Amino acid sequence: MRLLKQTKRQLSLAQHSPNNGLGAIIVSRSKPVIFLLAISSFVFISWRSGLVDQGKVAFYSVLIKASIQSGFVVDDISLIGRVNTKKYEIIEATKATPGRSILEIDPKKIQSSIEKLPWVEFAIVQRYLPNKLVIRISERQPIAIWQKDANLALIDHKGHLIKVSDLRPFRRLPTLVGKDAPVKASKLMNLLTTEPKLSKLVVGATWIGGRRWNVNLRGGIKILLPELEPRQAWKLLAGLNEKYTLLARDINIIDLRLPDRIIVKMGPHGRQLIKKAGKNT
């Protein structure tokens, strides 16, 4: 994917005379190998004569100008792995403006800048002389939405917050509440997915007292999971629902915190049905 394009020209450069200690560098766009050999020879001669420290600033300027005129310019940027990250965000992070020498590009600095973007988990930046920059990124995968007061943010499997302005594409993710909910989110999601039919009904969860979860299901049913063995309690609920279609009834709360009993709090309609059934017995 060509994102930046620089006009290619045949040019030569003789920037400094031998009198100033830097020597002459002559480069040709059609012969980048000659340019590299000239630069290498210059560095070797300068090192032997002790001139590198004396003229390193001037040398760097000559090097960059020579590289630009010989075609060592960033005009091809390939982005691999981008899904949610915007193209312009990555380009801005590279600072690879049209006409900039590829020798000025520091892959480590660019990597560091790109990894500060909200979606990017890690990045790999490579230069391919004379003109190509390849950027590979791995993006964070959101598993839930964290709500703190009125603020919302996506959470990945490591508990990292992904701050985005538009959450509409992710509205089907469960919303988690609680101070430490982000760092506990991955374990919760692993637990819930052990029972696929139940997990499809989950719309959110609240981390309670730094110890356990209350899980909110579609239809307004709240499941109180225990601190110990929550996976077993979740499995038990799945079995009861399979056998008695428990979650299709008018229920507000199912309390699974006690190991030897299940406490069910009926909704208004459910309570009415129980009263009617009691009068008929």
Secondary structure, DSSP 8 states (H G I E B T S, - for coil): -----------------GGGTS------TT-HHHHHHHHHHHHHHHHHHT-HHHHHHHHHHHHHHHHHHTT-B--EEEEES-SSS-HHHHHHHHT--TT-BGGG--HHHHHHHHTTSTTEEEEEEEEETTTEEEEEEEE--EEEEEEETTEEEEEETT--EE--S--GGGTTS-EEESTTHHHHHHHHHHHHTTSHHHHTTEEEEEEETTTEEEEEETTS-EEE--SS-HHHHHHHHHHHHHHH-GGGSSEEEEE--STT--EEEE-HHHHHHHHHHHHT-
